[in-house]
């Protein structure tokens, strides 16, 4: 007689190995998005997409204009949160460094749990002020 | 004939029997799972979520760069002695361990802590806080060592001044102090009863002291906190029944009868990570997100006025002389990232308190920051209802003005059975 428990465990192991090996990482993040009024195109990504839950870490925003030229001298304000849970970011991230023309370092991002998060950038540059939101999962 | 029947058995009957057996066992279990009747099986997603709440997911402990004695065994031993020493109090009856009792998860079971006088908040457990970023219910401290200094100078807790704390440590623990920190302060000529944070005579005495004396007192006071923190760093979160259950399932072994979860408890787990959304804040292996939330907990009838929680301390924290960025921290400034990037938006933090760990929660009533609820059933009822006590406050003209809803949670719509299952799960933690 095959024991119920061991069979169940055996089946469980087959299904579980893959997801459990993975560390929490950022998924379903669009590579780029246009700002709401179409002034800027923004590429946004975490410096390490596997930072997961807990550590404060760095994101990189690359801002170009409609013609694909880097947008220099931008001021970028960051907020965000988990809309589904009604709370904001646990930290106050800041744009801390211009890494290259149109490439901005955003430091101080932290995700306190797995789930669906939003990061919103308010970009002030010569062409005007515009906003963009990125939605993604930490899982 | 014999050979033929053997062939029949091995080629036809045996495989048919095995197939029938496997079908009989496997299919109903899949069918049962699909119709959600067999609550004892967890889906891969549920299993992943379950593991994230167990000690198996606890990362290795990061160093505390602000405390260079954090891993020092002699410092931890001194810290242990200080932790239990009632002489470090105004009435010689209060030690850290008076409220943080080792036999009771380092808390006291009281709604409001009792030191020299009654506090307006509940004692918090200690184990696992070495992984945390913020300390006290309002997170007004950013390290274990800095936290440990607060109660010593609080008139309602230990009721001493920092000058007296250092003098008493020099008198009673001088040898151990010298062994760890190298040099015993020469306290001759130091004032008694002197502190920059206690108005009246202590402040006057502090201001009358020379700057070199004040610096020496502060340095030794910080060292005392660092020794206590080195001890507290050794207090590890304990394995609970849920840890053992998940570990057994993951390692392909059968949970011991003690560690098995029954179907009500498993249903409670599903509510915890599902409909009730407890894991929105009580996440990770310590069952806390290390952050601050207003969950509409009623004001305590035993506490005067409104406790504004984190909102009242975010500005103050930036100027704390014992913070990661202060002169007594051992950390390079660029490592103080929690402090550097902390949110200072008071509106977000009005009435917000730190998410407490739920490890061992069933054994340490009462609950919430002022012990407002006597039982887990009351806690679950509260979250099911999701009231907003701040909505009843009159407008005030202080720095903090009530506005909007002050409860991040929403009513859960749990029925009686679901509430009972949630409580059953909480008891496995």
Contacts between the chains, C-beta under 8 A, distances in Angstrom:
chain1	res1	chain2	res2	distance
A	2	B	21	6.9
A	2	B	22	7.6
A	2	B	25	6.0
A	4	B	25	7.1
A	4	B	29	7.8
A	5	B	254	5.1
A	6	B	254	7.4
A	7	B	25	6.3
A	7	B	26	7.2
A	7	B	29	8.0
A	8	B	29	7.1
A	8	B	40	7.9
A	8	B	41	6.4
A	9	B	249	6.9
A	9	B	252	4.9
A	9	B	253	7.3
A	9	B	254	7.3
A	10	B	252	7.2
A	11	B	26	7.9
A	12	B	41	7.7
A	12	B	42	7.6
A	12	B	47	7.1
A	12	B	249	6.4
A	12	B	252	7.7
A	13	B	252	5.3
A	15	B	44	4.6
A	16	B	44	5.4
A	16	B	47	5.4
A	16	B	48	7.6
A	16	B	250	7.1
A	19	B	44	5.6
A	19	B	45	7.6
A	19	B	47	7.9
A	19	B	48	4.9
A	20	B	47	7.4
A	20	B	48	6.2
A	20	B	51	6.4
A	20	B	250	7.1
A	53	B	283	7.4
A	53	B	284	6.6
A	54	B	59	7.3
A	54	B	284	7.4
A	56	B	337	4.5
A	56	B	338	6.6
A	56	B	341	5.9
A	82	B	280	7.7
A	85	B	277	7.3
A	85	B	280	4.7
A	85	B	408	7.4
A	86	B	408	5.1
A	86	B	409	8.0
A	86	B	410	7.6
A	87	B	280	7.9
A	87	B	293	6.9
A	87	B	408	5.7
A	88	B	343	7.4
A	88	B	345	7.8
A	88	B	348	6.1
A	89	B	343	7.1
A	90	B	289	7.2
A	90	B	290	7.8
A	90	B	291	4.6
A	90	B	343	7.0
A	91	B	338	7.8
A	91	B	341	4.3
A	91	B	342	6.5
A	91	B	343	6.0
A	92	B	341	5.7
A	92	B	342	6.7
A	92	B	343	4.4
A	92	B	344	6.8
A	92	B	345	7.4
A	93	B	341	6.3
A	94	B	341	7.0
A	107	B	341	7.0
A	108	B	337	7.0
A	108	B	340	6.9
A	108	B	341	3.1
A	110	B	341	7.4
A	112	B	283	7.0
A	112	B	289	3.8
A	112	B	290	6.8
A	112	B	291	5.2
A	113	B	279	7.1
A	113	B	280	6.7
A	113	B	281	7.7
A	113	B	283	4.0
A	113	B	284	7.3
A	113	B	289	5.5
A	114	B	52	7.0
A	114	B	283	7.2
A	115	B	280	7.7
